[in-house]
Amino acid sequence: MREIVLLVVFKAKPGKQAPLTALLQQMSVLSLAETGCCAYTLHVDADDPATLVLYEVWSDQAALDAHDQSAHVAHFIGALPALVAGPMDRKVLARLS
């Protein structure tokens, strides 16, 4: 099985960085408790504190699919429009080395 690696970028609306950060931190705790979650770390752009980045590693596609169908992801997706300036940018990465 091949690991699934994601890089997900969010741009907070003005004045919404703190609540977006709190929501993403909560997602990190809940996601790390899921079977198949190998990493789920939150980062902030050093040059733009309104840009937050999640780095996720899942053991396989089945684990990621289960995550995407979880209740906490549904809650998260529902809360995003009030916090972000535009859609999230979700990239699937392939390991080269």
N, C-alpha and C positions, 0 to 999 in steps of 0.2 A: 504494500500500500504506500501511496505517496502522500506526504504531508501537504496540506493546503495552507498557503501563506497569503494573508491579506494585509493591505495597507489602505486604511480608510481615513479620508481627510474631511474635516468639518470646518466651516467658517462661521463663527458666532455672529449673530446680529449685534449691533452696538448695545452695550449694557447687558448682554446675555452670556458673557464668557463664564462668569461664576456658576450660574445654574447649568449651563451646558457641561462644564467641567464636573460638577457634582453628579450629573446624570451619567456621564461617561465613566466616572469612578465607580458608581453603583453597578453599571453594566460590567465593569471589569471584575468586581467581586463575584457577581452572579455567574458570569461566564467561566471564570476560573474553576468554579465548583462543578461545571458540567463535565461529563465523561467525554474524553477526546479533545479537551481544550489544553493545549501544551503551553501557550503563551497568550496573554491579552494585556498589552501594556499601553498606557496612555502617555503621549508626548505633547509638548507645546512647541510651536515654531519659535525659535530663539529670536527671530526678527519681527514676528507678528503674533503677539499673545492671543489674538482672536482666532488663530488657526490651530486647531487641535488635531492630532493624528493618533489613530489606533493601529498598533501592530499586533496582528493575530496569527497564531499558528494552531491549526487543527490537525488531528491525527489522520483524518481521511474525510472524504466528501460526505459520508453518512453522518459524521459528527457535526460538520458544518450545517448540513441540512436540518438536523435535529435542533441545533442552536437557532437557526433562522425561523423555525416553527415554534419556538418557546414563547411562553407568556411574557417574559421580561423583554424579549426583543419586540413583541407586538406593542407593549407599553412604550418602549423607547421610540419606536417608529412614529407612534402617535404623538409623542411629546416634541419631536424634532421641529416641526414647522414653526412653532413659536420661538425657537431658539437659534435656528440657523438661517444664514443668508444664502439661500440656494440649496440645491441638492448635494448630498454627500458624494464624494468621489471615491468609489470602491475599486481598488485594483487587486487582481489576483496575480501573485508573483510566482515565478518558476525559479527554483534554485539553480544557479550555474556552478557554484563551487561549494 
